Amino acid sequence: MARLVGGIDLGSTSLKMLIADEDGAEIGGVQVPTPWRALPGGCTEITAEDLLAAVRSLLEAAGRVTDDPIEAIAIAGMAETGLVVDPRGVAVAPGMAWFDPRGAEQAAAFPAEIRAEFAGRTGLPLGAQVSVAKLAWLRGRGVRLNGLRWLNLPEFVAAALGGRTALERSLTSRTGLLDQDTGRPWPRMLAALGIDESFLPPLVDAGSPFGAATAAALPENVAGARLTVAGHDHLVAAEATGELPADHYHVSMGTAEVLLRVIDRPLGFDARRRLANHLINEVRHVVPGKHVLVAGVKTGLLLRRVLQTAGIRDRPGRDELDAAIMALPYEGELPAGAVEVSGARNDDGVLSLTVRADGVSPAEVFGAVLRHSNDEIALLIEAMDRELPPAVTATLTGGWAGMAAVRRARARVLPPMTTSARDQETAYGAARVAARLLTPSKMGSLP
């Protein structure tokens, strides 16, 4: 009988776990809500205690799917959010969500030479989203970073389950602490934060062994499982069913919508700076030696807020809304300018509506958000096409891809597009990475 593996996705909306056999056949999946704490001003954070309690609930729920041993577990998850830990591995402060606005003021106050070089060195636009902005915010609140260490959420969970302390490259590539050309910590950034290289545990490739699940009180069928970190969730999803072609867009629609392309080598300082002007990242891929262009919009966040505003909180309600949107033409039935939307840009995320007419339904608003996000995606594609030959195909994945209205909208802005039928692409990709731990000869490449 094939051995079982688990893939965990620490997502912005929920924590998911998919159980599969080592050959890729899915057994079943479970999920629990991500235990964010909402604070005034859009601030959103997670405590280590709440995160680990949710992970344990996830593992216990997985035990109801199967009581057979799960022999390996790979953890993927959101980037930019992490925890600062002391030498014992205890978090000294909550982790701030990647969409939390804290840190913007501190990022703008970095020394001029840091601000001038940041995008070219790190491949990231400087703003509140990058982890260094959150670190600067903590430092400004009296947290002495020197002598502490940083862990992205997936590595923190791996360590808490009993694994070693290390950092996976694709996740750490998005902190603002690494130079994309060297793959090493950027000394000038470290100095600006008052830390040295010891703040970063050893850097390892996605899928590297992290040890075994030996923490107390784990479900019996999980105890002893081999552990690894699969990497940044969107990149893991992109590689879930095979290597992503260079002339292809992978579009993952969760809370964030991410459009990515794989490249064989860094584009260099000047190209990274040009791309960052359009909020496009060039960072390390989960495939060793490769890089990716990552362009994001906050479509899922806006769509979720439309649903909540309309009182829609379950799948049947979403399906009913989807049917109502599809009964409308793509442009809607209201006069031009009746509903205007903003907020999808990756440095925004605030759903702003201007309504100039009566008869505005949730379906019209949802459709307006999709059209607005299409406009933002078109700008991102235009910017990437100036650096690389245009992509010729695309794949749409993620939870929102299950809506016909979303697929209709994206087909208007992407090249010829297929849609993944898999509900949990990231968790599945993580499970495939976990399977590699059971076959050492496969450790050098993703499935």
Summary of the structure (lengths in Angstrom):
residues: 447
radius of gyration: 21.1
end to end distance: 20.3
largest distance: 63.6
contacts: 1623
relative contact order: 0.14
helix: 35%
strand: 24%
